[in-house]
Amino acid sequence: MKLRVAVSEIGKLSGRSPSAIAWGNDGFFYIGEAAVEQDGTGGRELRFARLGVAPVSLSPQIRNPLDITRGPANSLLVELGDNTKRYLGVIWFPDEETFIPIERNVFPDEDPSDIHNFYYSETTKRLIATTNERLCATLIEPLLKLPHISAITGRAVKTSLS
């Protein structure tokens, strides 16, 4: 049996390259097109595809994802576009269905509108972001100690990770 998701469904969003992360033995997360919200945000959503099962939309509280990369502790780093909470992104824990916001002040020396593409360095234990001119980095541990938010309800929750 083959897993089939059209490349057009995975990638042709705002001129960005396809963004997908393999997960488990037979699935992957990706960013797909979605309806634009009444507040003008949206247009993209996180989805999960698994062998033999139709792709599903995920995490209604994580709006307008632009890019996904692997993060610490079985998480994904999700860069966000325009969103009502004004988060730069989130550290998303799919198995817990929770996330930790990456606030606009995480990289205080940078203009938040210049920050793009999040990466995690296991060696240095740092969250790394790019601008058009340089790399920025901050320790991940203080972020991981912040409250987790339910990706379904948007409320703070206790998790096995917090």
C-alpha positions as CSV (number, residue, x, y, z in Angstrom):
1,M,0.0,0.0,0.0
2,K,1.3,3.5,-0.9
3,L,0.8,6.7,0.9
4,R,-0.4,9.4,-1.5
5,V,-0.7,13.1,-0.9
6,A,-0.5,15.4,-3.8
7,V,2.6,17.6,-3.8
8,S,0.3,20.5,-4.7
9,E,-1.5,19.9,-1.4
10,I,1.8,19.9,0.6
11,G,3.6,22.8,-0.8
12,K,2.4,25.5,-3.1
13,L,1.6,28.0,-0.3
14,S,2.7,31.6,-0.7
15,G,5.7,30.6,-2.9
16,R,7.3,28.5,-0.1
17,S,8.9,25.1,-0.6
18,P,7.0,22.1,0.6
19,S,7.3,21.6,4.4
20,A,6.8,18.0,5.7
21,I,8.3,15.9,8.6
22,A,8.2,12.1,8.7
23,W,6.6,10.9,11.9
24,G,6.4,7.3,13.2
25,N,6.6,4.3,11.0
26,D,4.1,5.3,8.4
27,G,3.1,9.0,8.6
28,F,4.2,12.6,8.2
29,F,3.1,16.1,9.2
30,Y,2.7,18.7,6.6
31,I,1.3,22.1,5.9
32,G,-1.8,22.2,3.7
33,E,-4.1,24.9,2.4
34,A,-7.0,26.1,4.6
35,A,-9.7,28.7,4.6
36,V,-8.8,32.2,5.6
37,E,-10.4,33.2,8.9
38,Q,-12.8,36.2,9.3
39,D,-9.9,38.1,11.0
40,G,-7.8,37.7,7.8
41,T,-5.4,35.2,9.3
42,G,-5.0,31.6,8.1
43,G,-4.8,30.2,4.7
44,R,-2.7,27.2,6.0
45,E,-3.1,24.5,8.5
46,L,-1.1,21.6,10.0
47,R,-2.1,18.1,8.7
48,F,-1.1,14.5,9.3
49,A,-1.1,11.8,6.7
50,R,-0.7,8.1,7.6
51,L,-0.6,5.0,5.4
52,G,-4.1,3.8,4.5
53,V,-5.9,6.8,6.2
54,A,-7.1,10.1,4.7
55,P,-5.0,13.1,5.8
56,V,-6.5,15.0,8.8
57,S,-6.4,18.6,9.9
58,L,-4.8,19.2,13.3
59,S,-4.5,21.8,16.0
60,P,-7.1,24.5,15.4
61,Q,-5.2,26.8,17.8
62,I,-2.1,26.8,15.7
63,R,-3.1,29.1,12.9
64,N,-1.3,30.0,9.7
65,P,1.8,27.8,9.8
66,L,4.6,28.6,7.4
67,D,7.2,26.0,8.1
68,I,7.9,23.0,10.3
69,T,11.1,21.5,11.5
70,R,12.1,19.0,14.2
71,G,12.3,20.3,17.8
72,P,13.4,19.0,21.2
73,A,11.6,16.3,23.2
74,N,9.6,14.8,20.4
75,S,8.3,18.1,19.3
76,L,8.0,20.2,16.1
77,L,9.0,23.8,15.7
78,V,6.3,25.6,13.7
79,E,6.9,29.0,12.2
80,L,3.7,31.0,12.0
81,G,2.5,33.7,9.7
82,D,0.0,36.4,10.7
83,N,-2.0,35.2,13.7
84,T,-4.3,36.9,16.2
85,K,-2.0,35.9,19.2
86,R,1.0,37.4,17.3
87,Y,3.2,34.4,18.1
88,L,6.4,34.0,16.0
89,G,5.8,30.3,16.2
90,V,5.2,27.4,18.6
91,I,7.0,24.4,20.0
92,W,4.3,21.8,19.2
93,F,4.0,18.4,21.0
94,P,1.8,16.3,18.7
95,D,1.7,13.3,21.1
96,E,0.4,15.6,23.9
97,E,-1.7,17.8,21.6
98,T,-0.1,20.9,23.3
99,F,2.2,23.7,22.3
100,I,4.4,26.3,23.9
101,P,4.2,29.7,22.2
102,I,7.4,31.3,20.8
103,E,6.7,34.9,21.7
104,R,7.9,38.0,19.8
105,N,10.4,38.9,22.6
106,V,12.3,35.5,22.5
107,F,15.0,37.2,20.3
108,P,15.1,40.7,21.9
109,D,17.8,42.1,19.6
110,E,15.9,41.3,16.4
111,D,12.8,42.9,14.8
112,P,10.2,40.1,15.1
113,S,9.1,40.7,11.5
114,D,12.6,39.8,10.3
115,I,12.7,36.4,12.1
116,H,12.1,33.3,9.9
117,N,12.8,29.5,9.9
118,F,13.2,27.9,13.3
119,Y,15.7,25.1,14.0
120,Y,16.8,23.2,17.0
121,S,20.4,22.3,17.9
122,E,20.5,19.2,20.1
123,T,24.3,19.7,20.6
124,T,23.9,23.3,22.0
125,K,20.3,23.0,23.3
126,R,19.4,26.1,21.5
127,L,16.4,27.4,19.4
128,I,17.9,29.0,16.3
129,A,16.1,31.4,14.0
130,T,17.3,33.1,10.8
131,T,16.9,36.6,9.6
132,N,18.0,37.8,6.1
133,E,21.3,38.8,7.6
134,R,22.2,36.4,10.4
135,L,21.4,33.5,12.8
136,C,19.9,34.2,16.2
137,A,20.0,31.6,19.1
138,T,18.5,31.3,22.5
139,L,18.6,28.5,25.1
140,I,15.6,26.1,24.7
141,E,15.3,25.1,28.3
142,P,13.6,28.3,29.6
143,L,11.1,28.0,26.8
144,L,10.4,24.3,27.6
145,K,9.5,25.3,31.2
146,L,6.7,27.6,30.1
147,P,3.1,26.5,30.4
148,H,1.8,24.2,27.7
149,I,-1.4,25.2,25.8
150,S,-3.9,22.8,24.5
151,A,-3.8,22.7,20.7
152,I,-7.5,22.0,20.7
153,T,-9.0,24.4,23.3
154,G,-6.3,27.1,23.6
155,R,-6.2,26.8,27.4
156,A,-3.2,26.2,29.6
157,V,-2.9,22.5,30.6
158,K,-0.8,20.2,32.7
159,T,1.1,17.7,30.7
160,S,3.5,14.9,31.4
161,L,6.2,17.2,30.0
162,S,5.5,20.3,32.2
